Amino acid sequence: MNIVIIGATGGIGKCLSLELSENNSLFLGSRNSDSISELINSEDIGSSVSGSTVDVTSFNQIENFLNQANDYLGSIDTIINCAGSLILKPAHLTSEEELEKTFKVNVFSCLGLLKYGFKFMRKNGGSFLFFSSAASKVGLKNHETISSAKGAISSMVVSAASTYARYNIRVNAIAPGLVDTPLTRSIINNKLSLDYSLNLHGLKRVGKPENFTPIVKSLIDVRSDWITGQTISVDGGLSNVKSM
Ligand SMILES: NC(=O)c1ccc[n+]([C@@H]2O[C@H](COP(=O)([O-])OP(=O)(O)OC[C@H]3O[C@@H](n4cnc5c(N)ncnc54)[C@H](OP(=O)(O)O)[C@@H]3O)[C@@H](O)[C@H]2O)c1
């Protein structure tokens, strides 16, 4: 399978890139050229892997990046977007700039990938996989900005799944709970925040990037060609399980 992964150098994206490179050809992207080169040249990654820098807040860069990906891979079967952000602030302390930045990296990126990725899947079908968040499913304090952006992704997924169904293009999302990655380092390294967060998760554990490999492999598998328009929780019970 020919797979594009954006946010490939982050916690979840890097783990997916390493695992998926075993049996697939990959084209990887993120903003930092050194991290991309380091990953592509790592001895732990498969041989059919290339990549380039991309800032997915820019439609122009998304278009160029996907053209490069298609040139390298020959065709594109799956696009996975692991770029995203986290902002924990109540609405009354959130600036317009922070709101705009959050929507650009989380929501505009997915729309841009649909917009410019469609043409590569139009003939033979394919799938898009985005990252929403448990914060869009359950009320968590100070998550107004990120939960509205991640909720927009889940809403986009149902509509895009409908729009592109006739092209045999599937669109799904995964909604993580708190996962130990560079994105959440400040929460995980602070005992008070970590204990508070652990108590919100039914399983009383934070997630690991490896927890996403089985579901991602399954969702992009052609044998899952009857799954579309879904946002699947991988969240240790954060969105729906109470254990105290
Ligand atoms: N970790 C969690 O607890 C958690 C919870 C809920 C949802 N999620 C979502 O899951 C996804 C993966 O999260 P993660 O924890 O793996 O994040 P992460 O460790 O921060 O990795 C994010 C990746 O995206 C890249 N990136 C960021 N902004 C970008 C941009 N504008 N253009 C292109 N690439 C960009 C980063 O590299 P550069 O900075 O070099 O570009 C990095 O490779 C995100 O959508 C996140 O919102 C995570």
The ligand as a Gaussian input file, in Angstrom:
#p B3LYP/6-31G(d) Opt

LIG

0 1
 N       -1.093000      13.041000      22.477000
 C       -2.351000      13.142000      22.922000
 O       -2.642000      13.004000      24.146000
 C       -3.468000      13.417000      21.972000
 C       -4.769000      13.483000      22.482000
 C       -5.823000      13.752000      21.610000
 C       -5.583000      13.972000      20.268000
 N       -4.289000      13.908000      19.796000
 C       -4.069000      14.159000      18.379000
 O       -3.352000      13.090000      17.792000
 C       -2.514000      13.594000      16.743000
 C       -1.068000      13.152000      16.981000
 O       -0.655000      13.693000      18.233000
 P        0.799000      13.497000      18.856000
 O        0.599000      13.458000      20.311000
 O        1.551000      12.432000      18.155000
 O        1.436000      14.935000      18.491000
 P        2.994000      15.391000      18.438000
 O        3.855000      14.424000      19.165000
 O        3.018000      16.822000      18.846000
 O        3.335000      15.301000      16.878000
 C        2.760000      16.197000      15.984000
 C        3.445000      16.035000      14.639000
 O        2.858000      16.935000      13.719000
 C        3.865000      17.777000      13.147000
 N        3.248000      19.072000      12.908000
 C        2.778000      19.961000      13.818000
 N        2.284000      21.040000      13.215000
 C        2.416000      20.823000      11.868000
 C        2.097000      21.576000      10.726000
 N        1.545000      22.804000      10.795000
 N        2.383000      21.055000       9.509000
 C        2.947000      19.830000       9.403000
 N        3.277000      19.071000      10.456000
 C        3.021000      19.570000      11.681000
 C        4.991000      17.781000      14.176000
 O        6.275000      18.010000      13.622000
 P        6.856000      19.522000      13.365000
 O        6.570000      20.302000      14.620000
 O        8.312000      19.308000      13.082000
 O        6.115000      20.025000      12.179000
 C        4.934000      16.342000      14.651000
 O        5.566000      15.500000      13.710000
 C       -2.706000      15.112000      16.744000
 O       -3.715000      15.476000      15.829000
 C       -3.209000      15.388000      18.151000
 O       -3.977000      16.587000      18.222000
 C       -3.240000      13.626000      20.612000

